[in-house]
């Protein structure tokens, strides 16, 4: 049985803050790596290709020879298999890198799966976007030692940046103790604002802290966490406040 990778990539804004996710199975069908890689500002298709390149790097570190890749990007799969031409100048260098790395394996194949069958890689990519840094959930073989991340975690700035949180989708009033309405805004500075329930605050605080500590993000950068209270449904946009 070959080593298998499930890969995914995406961006928020296309182009916008992007990440990819990789779940790696060994020959015994055991998960040996699961992680998400924050990529900076890219398109969805670029992020999908970085998911493939990340998986190929991990396969090489694991000394795998017979490999299989599963992706929910039909474009990427058909391009790698030679069914579609690569016309985009943004994707061509990534395609060539992938072809070069694939040639180093004894046997490889890549196939398309539905999004429903790729939820782990998708979740890892979203987790990396939410945290604005690489995240590693499983690494049984030490494939990602310290210092090998594609993008360094942002360093803390000298003081907390003011962050604006806006409700993109209101909560179900029967489930939300704070009755969050669409368009309602909250400002995070040195303290947590009033008006958010505990669950909503927990949903956005990690994104707020990530943006407060990121010196390189511009005013267009945003993260969209969801409230985890059962039945709530509130969705927030977290972004640097306009000066």
C-alpha positions in Angstrom: 0.0 0.0 0.0 1.4 3.4 -0.9 1.9 6.3 1.4 -1.1 8.6 1.0 -1.6 12.3 1.4 -4.9 14.2 1.6 -4.3 17.9 0.7 -6.3 21.1 0.6 -5.6 24.8 0.2 -7.6 28.0 0.2 -7.5 31.7 0.7 -9.9 34.3 2.2 -10.2 37.0 -0.5 -8.7 35.2 -3.5 -6.1 36.5 -3.3 -6.0 36.9 0.5 -4.6 35.3 3.6 -4.0 31.7 2.5 -3.0 28.3 3.9 -2.9 24.6 3.0 -3.5 21.5 5.0 -1.9 18.0 4.7 -2.8 14.7 6.3 -0.2 12.0 5.7 -0.8 8.2 6.0 2.0 5.6 6.0 2.0 2.2 4.4 0.0 0.8 7.3 -2.7 3.4 6.8 -1.8 5.2 10.0 -1.8 9.0 10.3 1.8 10.1 10.8 1.4 13.8 10.0 -1.4 16.3 10.1 -0.7 20.0 9.8 -1.7 23.3 8.3 0.8 25.8 6.7 0.1 29.5 6.7 1.2 30.9 3.3 0.6 34.7 3.3 -1.3 36.3 0.6 -2.1 33.9 -2.3 -5.0 32.8 -4.5 -7.0 29.6 -3.9 -5.3 27.8 -6.7 -1.9 28.8 -5.6 -2.7 27.5 -2.1 -3.9 24.2 -3.5 -0.5 23.8 -5.3 1.3 24.6 -2.1 -0.7 21.8 -0.4 0.7 19.4 -3.0 4.3 20.8 -2.7 4.1 20.5 1.1 2.9 16.9 0.9 5.8 16.1 -1.5 8.3 17.6 0.9 6.9 15.5 3.8 7.0 12.4 1.7 10.6 13.0 0.8 11.5 13.6 4.5 9.8 10.3 5.4 11.8 8.6 2.6 8.6 7.3 1.0 9.0 5.9 -2.6 5.5 4.8 -3.6 3.0 7.7 -3.0 -0.6 8.7 -3.7 -2.2 12.1 -3.3 -5.9 12.9 -2.9 -7.1 16.5 -3.6 -10.6 18.1 -4.0 -9.1 20.5 -6.5 -10.2 19.1 -9.9 -8.0 21.8 -11.6 -4.9 20.8 -9.8 -5.4 17.0 -10.4 -6.2 17.4 -14.1 -3.2 19.7 -14.6 -0.8 17.3 -12.8 -2.2 14.4 -14.8 -1.7 16.3 -18.0 -5.4 16.6 -18.9 -5.4 20.4 -18.6 -2.8 22.8 -19.8 -1.3 25.3 -17.2 -2.0 28.7 -18.7 -1.8 30.8 -15.5 1.7 32.5 -15.1 1.1 32.3 -11.3 0.6 28.5 -11.4 3.2 27.6 -14.0 6.2 27.8 -11.6 4.4 25.8 -9.0 3.3 23.2 -11.5 7.0 22.8 -12.7 8.2 22.5 -9.1 5.6 19.7 -8.5 6.6 17.8 -11.6 10.2 18.0 -10.7 9.6 16.7 -7.2 7.2 14.0 -8.4 9.9 12.6 -10.6 12.0 11.8 -7.5 9.5 9.1 -6.4 9.5 5.5 -7.7 5.7 5.6 -8.3 3.1 8.2 -7.8 -0.5 8.9 -8.6 -2.9 11.8 -7.9 -6.7 11.6 -7.8 -9.7 13.8 -7.2 -12.1 13.4 -4.2 -15.1 15.3 -3.1 -14.8 18.0 -0.5 -16.8 15.9 1.9 -14.0 13.3 1.9 -11.3 15.9 2.6 -12.6 17.5 5.7 -9.4 16.9 7.8 -7.1 18.7 5.4 -9.6 21.5 4.9 -9.9 22.0 8.7 -6.2 22.2 9.1 -5.9 24.8 6.4 -8.6 26.9 8.0 -7.0 26.5 11.4 -3.7 27.8 10.0 -5.6 30.8 8.5 -7.4 31.4 11.8 -4.1 31.4 13.7 -2.0 33.2 11.0 0.7 30.6 11.5 1.6 27.0 10.9 -0.2 24.4 13.1 0.8 20.8 13.6 -1.7 18.4 15.1 0.2 15.1 14.5 3.9 14.5 13.7 4.8 10.9 14.6 8.1 10.9 12.7 9.4 14.4 13.3 8.8 15.5 9.8 8.5 19.1 10.7 11.3 20.0 13.2 11.5 23.4 14.7 12.6 26.1 12.3 11.3 24.4 9.1 8.0 26.3 8.9 7.2 27.9 5.5 6.1 31.2 7.1 7.3 32.3 10.5 4.8 33.0 13.2 4.3 36.8 13.5 6.3 38.4 16.2 4.6 40.4 18.9 4.4 44.1 18.3 5.2 46.7 21.0 1.6 47.1 22.0 -1.8 45.6 21.2 -3.2 46.7 17.9 -6.8 47.8 17.9 -9.0 45.1 16.2 -12.5 45.5 14.9 -14.9 42.6 15.1 -18.1 42.8 13.1 -21.0 40.2 13.0 -21.3 39.1 9.4 -24.2 36.8 10.3 -26.5 37.4 13.2 -27.2 34.8 15.9 -30.3 32.8 16.4 -32.0 34.8 19.2 -33.2 31.7 20.9 -29.7 30.3 21.3 -27.6 33.5 21.9 -27.7 35.1 25.3 -26.3 38.3 23.9 -28.6 38.3 20.8 -25.9 39.3 18.4 -27.2 41.1 15.3 -25.7 41.2 11.8 -23.6 44.4 11.4 -23.0 44.8 15.1 -19.4 45.8 15.8 -17.0 45.4 18.8 -13.6 46.9 19.3 -10.8 44.9 20.9 -7.9 46.9 22.3 -6.2 46.3 25.6 -9.5 44.9 27.0 -12.3 42.7 25.9 -15.5 44.7 24.9 -18.8 44.2 26.5 -21.7 42.7 24.6 -20.3 39.3 23.6 -21.3 36.1 25.3 -18.5 33.7 26.5 -18.9 31.4 23.5 -18.7 34.3 21.0 -15.7 35.8 22.8 -13.9 32.4 22.8 -14.5 32.1 19.0 -12.9 35.4 18.1 -10.2 36.0 20.8 -7.6 33.7 19.1 -8.0 35.6 15.9 -7.9 38.9 17.7 -4.6 38.0 19.4 -3.1 36.7 16.2 -3.8 40.0 14.4 -2.7 42.1 17.4 0.7 40.4 17.2 1.1 40.5 13.4 3.2 43.4 12.2 3.0 42.5 8.5 -0.7 42.4 8.0 -2.4 45.3 6.3 -5.9 46.7 6.7 -7.4 44.2 4.2 -6.4 41.2 6.3 -9.3 39.5 8.0 -10.3 36.2 9.8 -13.8 34.9 9.9 -14.4 32.7 13.0 -17.8 31.2 13.9 -19.4 31.1 17.4 -19.4 27.5 18.7 -22.5 27.7 20.8 -24.9 25.0 19.7 -27.6 26.5 17.4 -26.2 30.0 17.4 -24.8 30.4 13.9 -23.1 33.8 14.4 -20.2 34.5 12.1 -17.7 37.3 12.7 -15.1 39.2 10.6 -12.0 40.1 12.6 -9.7 42.7 11.0 -7.4 45.6 12.0 -9.4 48.7 12.8 -9.1 51.6 10.3 -7.0 54.4 11.5 
